[in-house]
Amino acid sequence: MDFRAHSAYVRRIVGIVLAVLLIGGVAAAVVAGRDSDGSSGTAATTVRGVIGSEKAEFFADPETVKALAARGLTVRAETSGSWAMDQLSLEGQDFTFPGSKGPADELRRRSAVEGGPLRPFYSPLVVVAHRNAAEVLAANGLVRLTANGASKFATRGTLLMGPYLKAAEADRTWQQLEGAYGQAELSGTVFITSTDPVSSNSGALYLAAASYVADGGRVATDTAAVDRTAGLMRKLVQVQGAQQTSSDAPFRDFISGVGNPLVLVYESQVASLLTHSRRQEIGDLVVLYPDTTVSSDHTLVPLTAAGQRLGELLSTDPRLRELAVRHGFRPQGAPAEFTAATADHTDYIDQGLTGVRQAPVPTAEVLRTMARRARG
């Protein structure tokens, strides 16, 4: 090979090497640029888990998907009743996310991951009522309504659990209550629609609060305590007939104007509705805070390191916390965030849970026994 040919050959080799180095440098710069703000254009890790249905809209929100992707995660979640999760095969799952500590404690026994469970947010249980039902209950001493300065109608109030449970014990009907005459939709036994307490978190916590009040402010700790309130708990459940395993369907039925005029839901469902709907779509909704209730601590149980990473992000990442609040959840340890997000909805939302007492929750074993006895 002569000198000229050899020089051309060398120039081609050098050009190729420089091109490779240049491409590598650009790629490195892109990666560094993404890492410098802790974000990434595409999610690198898929995290699979089982969640309570009340969190499905939060995880499906495109903004949540985007915020998680910026942290390198894609979440693939399926829904289940919180108390039914321990009956599922969790092979291939990275986390479970039931609605309270009880089922989370049982699921925790199946995890070898240190550092969990994590409780990024919570939501108290409330009862949604149609206005006519709330006003009849108020006229008969079962509800105390809160004046609404912006409207002649009350949109919030307090469910007095003691009087309500006495009415349930006596099998009171709407027709026996003052003011219900002539209102066709108010007929039959007065009851609150709740979910199946054997499989669903909100239904189980409803029994926890009701049994606490019915037993004179004592939390059930053994079979004898369950026995003392078993008859009333059975009435609360069996009067409803078939029950759903998720609070989502009864709430949607209520908003659609069908079903029972009193439905137990999470406050987060109401707050999310208020945030995402126009006022005329809310209809005659009245939110009743039980004077004795239970807050649902949504508890993530990590099964793998990826699941733990998700739980930590939900607890600490500012954008994810902001989105959780937008979906009605109260972030742990940061009441100001929820207060600011619901500032325009205080006619419905009791930000400070004024006069609301939190009932202790029985152990998972006792609550399961109570639920099975109630369902019969």
DAWOQUI-V887724 format. One record per pair of residues at least 12 apart in sequence whose C-alpha atoms are under 6 Angstrom apart, sorted by sequence separation. I is the first residue (numbers start at 0). J is the second residue. If there is no record, write none. Layout:
I&J, I&J
This chain:
144&156, 173&185, 143&156, 173&186, 324&337, 143&157, 173&187, 142&157, 172&187, 81&97, 142&158, 172&188, 173&189, 142&159, 171&188, 172&189, 141&159, 82&102, 141&162, 141&163, 42&68, 52&78, 45&72, 46&73, 47&74, 49&76, 51&78, 43&71, 44&72, 45&73, 46&74, 47&75, 48&76, 49&77, 50&78, 51&79, 42&71, 45&74, 47&76, 49&78, 51&80, 39&69, 42&72, 51&81, 38&69, 42&73, 38&70, 135&178, 48&92, 47&92, 48&93, 50&95, 199&244, 47&93, 48&94, 49&95, 50&96, 51&97, 46&93, 48&95, 50&97, 195&242, 194&242, 195&243, 194&243, 195&244, 194&244, 271&326, 271&327, 270&327, 267&327, 267&328, 291&355, 293&357, 290&355, 291&356, 292&357, 293&358, 290&356, 291&357, 292&358, 191&261, 192&262, 193&263, 191&262, 192&263, 208&292, 98&200, 83&198, 82&198, 82&199, 80&198, 81&199, 80&199, 81&200, 158&287, 155&285, 157&287, 158&288, 129&260, 154&285, 155&286, 156&287, 157&288, 158&289, 159&290, 128&260, 155&287, 157&289, 158&290, 128&261, 127&261, 127&262, 126&262, 126&263, 125&263, 125&264, 124&264, 125&265, 233&373, 124&265, 125&266, 232&373, 124&266, 219&361, 123&266, 122&266, 225&369, 122&267, 208&358, 130&283, 207&360, 129&283, 129&284, 130&285, 129&285, 128&285, 127&285, 127&286, 127&287, 126&287, 125&287, 125&288, 80&244, 123&293, 123&294, 122&294, 123&295, 122&295, 197&370, 121&295, 196&370, 121&296, 121&297, 120&297, 118&297, 118&298, 117&298, 117&299, 116&299, 116&300, 115&300, 112&302, 110&302, 155&347, 154&347, 119&313, 119&314, 99&295, 98&295, 99&296, 99&297, 98&297, 99&298, 97&298, 96&298, 96&299, 95&299, 95&300, 94&300, 122&328, 94&301, 121&328, 122&329, 94&302, 120&328, 121&329, 93&302, 120&329, 93&303, 120&330, 120&331, 94&306, 119&331, 93&306, 101&363
